[in-house]
């Protein structure tokens, strides 16, 4: 039995007493009936009341039961355990390194929440991932910057066909944004400028607005199964934008000659 399941009766007791002090009255078969001043009642096992008193979650005085400060911490922990149990059942949690405001940090990531989750599982004819890992990471980074920048779907008109940030018409204006949100907006703008108008649209649709590939093809009147090819091209270009390659040094030009060769010097 999970922690959340074991704590459910205790959570019920503490949540009930958060509404006010409860007056207890003995019932049949080891059941205690709690009465609140507003008329609400709750029947609970007497053993549960005893356990709550012994662990310091509640205290009693003249037949009244009230919460102790430790009860609120208990309820917060129980809520966190419940959320964790839900994630374990319905999410794919992985450890991943993500770039947070320029600093790589190890995070717990729900892979199913990623707009690229289904695309990351696609295989090519040889059984290799259709989307390289660098492309997936770049798409997630664009989505993270888009979210942190507080950009809304109505802002799309400012991206296409003219890729430029706008102070007027955006949410509250750039002057009202926090530094982190402003930096994120600028990062999105630079990324879309690097992609150009041919590729930026599909990257926005899938990574930021979470549209399906079929929806993108229908809205843009593209041929069937063309959206995933365009998206792959866009995300690989985006990866090069985020991680530019250092240009290799040009090879030094060597001169071949005999052992006694000496260059001619001109005065």
Residue, then its C-alpha position, 0 to 999 in steps of 0.5 A: x500500500x502506498x504512502x498516499x493510501x495509508x495517510x488517506x484517513x488521517x488526511x480526512x481527519x486533519x482536513x476536517x479539523x482545518x474548518x474548526x475545532x471538533x467536539x467528539x462524541x463516542x459512537x458504536x463499534x469504536x467510531x468517534x463522531x466529530x461535530x463542528x460549530x457550523x453543524x458539520x459532522x464526521x465519523x472516524x475510527x477511535x484508533x485514528x483519533x488516538x494515533x493523531x493525538x499520540x503523534x502530535x498532529x492534534x491535541x484535545x481539551x475538554x472534549x474538543x480536538x484542534x489541529x497542531x502546527x505539525x498538521x499543516x506540514x503533514x497535509x503538505x507532505x501528503x499532497x506531495x506524495x499523492x502528486x508523485x504517485x500520480x506522476x509515477x502512474x501516468x507520466x514518463x519521468x526521466x533525469x535530463x540536463x536542461x539549459x536554465x538561463x544559460x546554466x546546465x541543470x539536472x532536472x526531473x522531466x516528464x517526457x510525455x509533457x514534451x510537445x516533441x514526445x511522440x516525435x522522439x519515438x519515431x524511427x526511420x527505415x533503418x530503426x534509428x530515431x527519426x529525430x536526432x537527440x540534438x533536434x529534440x533538445x533544441x525544440x524543447x529549449x525553444x518551447x521553454x523560452x517561449x513559455x518563460x517569455x509569457x508569449x501567447x498564441x495571439x502574438x504569432x502575427x508578430x512572428x510571421x512573416x516579419x520576425x521582430x520583437x514588438x513592444x506595443x501589442x505584446x502582453x503588457x509591453x517589454x517594459x513590464x516584463x521581468x528580466x528573465x521573461x524579457x531575455x527569453x523573448x529575445x532568445x525566441x526572436x533570435x532563434x526564429x530569425x536564425x531559422x528564417x521565414x521558411x522554417x520558423x513557422x513549423x517550429x513555432x506551431x509544433x514546439x510552442x503551440x503544440x499542434x499536431x503534424x496533421x494539423x500543420x499540414x492542413x493549415x499550411x496546405x502541405x503534402x501529407x507527411x511533409x511536416x515532419x521532414x520540415x520540422x526535422x530540418x528546422x530543429x537541426x538548423x535550430x540546434x546549430x543556432x544554439x550550439x554553433x560549431x567552431x570553424x576549423x582552422x584552414x590548413x597551412x600552405x606548405x612549400x615543397x622544394x629540395x633540401x637546399x632550397x632557399x626562398x628569394x628575398x627582395x629588398 
